[in-house]
Amino acid sequence: MMLATVHAGVFCLLSCLTVSCLSGAVPRQAAEMWCDYGGHRARAGESFQLGPCEPCWCDYSGQVSCASILCAQPNCVDAVRDPSQCCSVCPNGPNCALPGGGILGNGQTVTLTDGSWCSCRARSYNGVTLATCTRRRRNRT
C-alpha cells in the first residue's frame, strides 16, 4: 500500500484492488473514469436511466450495473401508464370491473337490474380486478 494525495488535505491509501480514502473522497483516477453504455455516458459513481424502469450505475472500476424494476399489478381496471414513469397508476383510485361492463369503486356495492348485488374489494387476481357478485334469491309466494 502507498499513501497518495488526491486533493489538498485528502489522503488515500491505495492498494492493487481497493481504494479506501481517509476522508471519504474518491481518488482522482476513479473520479475521471467514465462508463459508456446504451448511448449514455456517466462518470464513476454516477447513476443514469436506460429507461423509466431500468436504473443503472457506473462503478469505480468503469463497469455498469443495471436493474429492472418489476411493477405490481395495479388494483384497478382503468390503469394508465405515463411513458416517463415506470409503473402504471390508477387515476380514479382502486376499482373493479362489473359483469357486462362498467366500473365500481373500491368499497362500493351496487344492485344490478337482475336483482344481484356486486361489491368491490379491489384486489388483482392474475391481472384482473373483478367485482364479487351474488345473485339474490327471489321469495316464492
N, C-alpha and C positions, 0 to 999 in steps of 0.2 A: 504494500500500500504506500501511497505517497500523498502528501498534503499539497493541494493546489489552491491558488487564489483565483476565484471566479470573478467576483466584483469586489470593490473596495470593502473590506471588513467582512467578507463572506468567504469562509474556508470550507473546502470539501475534501473528504477522504475518498481517493479514487482507487479502485481495485479493478481487476480484469473483468469481473462480471457485474459488479454492483457499484452504484454510486450513492453514498449517503452524505448529505450536507448537514453541517452543524447548525445552520440557521433555517433549514427547510427550503433553501433556494435550489434552483436547478442549475447544474453546470452549463457553461456557455456552449459546449459542443452539443449537448442534448437540446438546449433551447433553440439552436439553429438547425435542428433536424426537422425534416418535413416528411409528410406522408402524402402520396398521390394515389387516390383510389376512387374509382367510379366517377371520374370527372371532378372530384373535389380535392382541394389541396388544404392541408391543415398542418399547423406546427405541432411538434411533440407536446403532448399534454392537453391538446385541444380536442373538442368533440365537434361532430358535424352530423347532419342528417342526410342519408341517401334518399329517404322518403319519410312521410309522416309517421310510419310505423317501423322505421329502421334507423335507430341512433347508432353512431359509430364513434370510435375514439382512437386517436393516434397516440401510441405509447412512446416511451422514451428510447425505444430501440428502432423506431421507424416502422413498426408493424401496426396494422389496422385491425381492430376488433369491432365487430358489429353484432347487434342483437335484433331479433324480430319480435315485435310486440304482438301478442295474441289478444284479441278483444273478446270480452264476454258477450254473449248474445243479449241484445237489448230486451228489456221487459215491455215491449210494445209492438204493435203491428204496423205502425207508421214511422218507423225509424228512418232517419236521413243521415247521410254521410257527407260532411264538408270535406272536399278534397285536401284541404290544408290540415285537417285533423286526422288522428289515427283511427279512432273508434266512432261508430255510429252513435247518435244521441236520439232521445225520444222528445221531440219538441212539444208534445202535448202530455208529457208525463207517462207513467206506466198505464197500459190499457190492454184490452183483449179483443179478439175478433168474435163477432156474433155469428151464429149459423145463418147462412143466406146473405151475409154481408153486414156491414155496419161495425162500429167500434163502441165498446163500452169501457168507461174509465175504471181504473183500479178502485175496488171497494164499492162499486155501484152494483145495483140489482135492478133488473127490468123484467116486466111481464110481457111476453110475446103474444101475438094475436091468436095463436093456437092454445093459449092458456098456460103454456110452460113458462117458467121463470129462469132467468140466467143471471149469474153473478160473476164478477171478475176479481180474481186474486192473481194479479199479473205475475206469472212465473213462466219462463220459457221452457218448453219441452221439445227437444230436437229442433229448435229454431222456430217454433210456432207458439204463440201466446193465444190460447183459446179460452173463451168464457165457459164456465161449467153450467150446463142447463139441465133442469129437471122438469119432466112433464107432470103436470098436476092431474090428480085423479078427479074424475067427474063423479059427483054424487048421483046415485041411482034413486029414482023416485017411483 
